[in-house]
Amino acid sequence: MKKIQLAPNFGNMYVSVMLVIGISRLEAYWTLHPEAEPSLRALHALLSAASWGSAPELVRQWPAMAREDKGCVRLTLADEGCEVLIQVNFARKIAQIQAVNALLPHGATSDDRQRTTDQVPGGLRASPA
């Protein structure tokens, strides 16, 4: 556990358990969707204070909103209309925010919709030249 002195003049010490990187992705989303800002700030605070040892432990803590997906964890914030994709290195206590996707009206994210409509399997596309 690492202690960070945020107010050196006052001597206050705060405990930070998980280092969260990629916060600019949260900020970019709430700039476009200001109604989601309080919830995304709260999510950042919760992630910073988290002490999970594994993805299943994270999912057990937040069963209504978290699910594992190909080495990442998807956190669905239905009331805010978005989904946050994070990758966590549990051994090093680092959570990286990979993306914040808007949920579409029918419940799928724009990322999921792209996967289902793009029928070209993997690899680079042929150039028009």
C-alpha positions as CSV (number, residue, x, y, z in Angstrom):
1,M,0.0,0.0,0.0
2,K,1.4,3.4,-1.0
3,K,0.7,6.6,0.9
4,I,0.6,9.8,-1.1
5,Q,0.9,13.2,0.6
6,L,-1.5,15.4,-1.2
7,A,-1.3,18.4,1.1
8,P,2.3,18.6,2.4
9,N,1.7,21.9,4.3
10,F,-1.0,20.2,6.4
11,G,0.6,16.8,6.7
12,N,-2.5,14.9,5.4
13,M,-1.8,11.4,4.1
14,Y,-4.1,9.6,1.8
15,V,-3.9,5.9,0.9
16,S,-3.8,4.9,-2.8
17,V,-4.2,1.2,-3.4
18,M,-4.7,1.0,-7.2
19,L,-3.0,3.3,-9.7
20,V,-5.5,4.3,-12.4
21,I,-4.2,5.4,-15.8
22,G,-6.1,6.6,-18.8
23,I,-8.2,9.1,-16.9
24,S,-8.2,11.3,-20.0
25,R,-10.6,8.8,-21.6
26,L,-13.1,9.4,-18.8
27,E,-12.7,13.2,-19.2
28,A,-13.2,13.0,-22.9
29,Y,-16.5,11.1,-22.4
30,W,-17.8,13.5,-19.8
31,T,-16.9,16.5,-21.9
32,L,-19.4,15.2,-24.5
33,H,-21.8,13.8,-21.9
34,P,-21.7,16.2,-18.9
35,E,-24.5,14.3,-17.1
36,A,-22.1,11.3,-16.7
37,E,-19.3,13.3,-15.0
38,P,-20.3,12.7,-11.4
39,S,-20.6,9.0,-11.9
40,L,-17.3,8.7,-13.8
41,R,-15.5,10.7,-11.2
42,A,-17.0,8.4,-8.5
43,L,-15.9,5.3,-10.6
44,H,-12.3,6.7,-10.7
45,A,-12.3,7.1,-6.9
46,L,-13.6,3.6,-6.4
47,L,-11.0,2.2,-8.8
48,S,-8.2,4.1,-7.0
49,A,-9.3,2.6,-3.7
50,A,-9.8,-0.9,-4.9
51,S,-7.7,-3.8,-3.8
52,W,-8.8,-6.8,-5.9
53,G,-6.5,-9.7,-6.4
54,S,-8.2,-11.0,-9.6
55,A,-10.8,-10.3,-12.3
56,P,-13.3,-12.8,-10.8
57,E,-12.9,-11.0,-7.4
58,L,-13.7,-7.6,-9.1
59,V,-16.8,-9.2,-10.9
60,R,-18.0,-10.6,-7.5
61,Q,-17.7,-7.2,-5.9
62,W,-19.7,-5.5,-8.7
63,P,-21.9,-8.3,-10.2
64,A,-24.6,-6.0,-11.6
65,M,-22.2,-4.0,-13.7
66,A,-18.9,-5.9,-14.3
67,R,-18.1,-8.7,-16.6
68,E,-14.9,-10.2,-17.9
69,D,-14.2,-9.9,-21.6
70,K,-11.0,-11.2,-23.3
71,G,-8.5,-10.2,-20.6
72,C,-10.4,-6.9,-19.8
73,V,-13.3,-6.0,-17.5
74,R,-16.3,-4.2,-18.9
75,L,-18.1,-1.9,-16.4
76,T,-21.6,-1.0,-17.6
77,L,-23.0,2.2,-16.2
78,A,-26.5,1.9,-17.6
79,D,-27.9,5.0,-16.0
80,E,-25.1,7.1,-17.5
81,G,-25.5,5.3,-20.9
82,C,-21.9,4.2,-21.1
83,E,-19.5,1.3,-20.6
84,V,-16.0,1.6,-19.3
85,L,-13.4,-1.0,-20.5
86,I,-10.5,-1.5,-18.1
87,Q,-7.5,-3.7,-18.1
88,V,-6.1,-4.5,-14.7
89,N,-2.6,-5.7,-13.7
90,F,-3.6,-7.1,-10.3
91,A,0.0,-8.0,-9.3
92,R,1.2,-4.4,-9.9
93,K,-2.1,-2.8,-8.8
94,I,-2.5,-0.8,-12.0
95,A,-5.9,-0.3,-13.7
96,Q,-5.8,1.1,-17.2
97,I,-8.9,2.6,-18.7
98,Q,-8.9,1.4,-22.3
99,A,-12.1,3.0,-23.6
100,V,-15.4,4.6,-22.6
101,N,-18.2,3.6,-25.1
102,A,-21.7,5.0,-25.3
103,L,-24.4,2.4,-25.0
104,L,-26.8,2.3,-27.9
105,P,-30.6,2.3,-27.3
106,H,-30.9,-1.5,-27.7
107,G,-28.2,-2.1,-25.1
108,A,-25.1,-3.0,-27.2
109,T,-22.1,-0.7,-27.2
110,S,-20.9,0.9,-30.4
111,D,-17.8,-1.3,-30.1
112,D,-20.1,-4.5,-30.0
113,R,-22.1,-3.1,-33.0
114,Q,-18.9,-2.6,-35.0
115,R,-17.9,-6.2,-34.4
116,T,-21.2,-7.6,-35.6
117,T,-21.5,-5.4,-38.7
118,D,-17.9,-5.7,-39.8
119,Q,-17.8,-9.1,-41.6
120,V,-14.2,-8.9,-42.8
121,P,-12.2,-11.3,-40.5
122,G,-9.1,-9.7,-38.9
123,G,-6.0,-8.5,-40.6
124,L,-5.3,-5.4,-42.7
125,R,-7.8,-4.4,-45.4
126,A,-6.6,-4.3,-49.0
127,S,-5.7,-0.9,-50.2
128,P,-7.6,0.6,-53.1
129,A,-4.4,1.1,-55.2
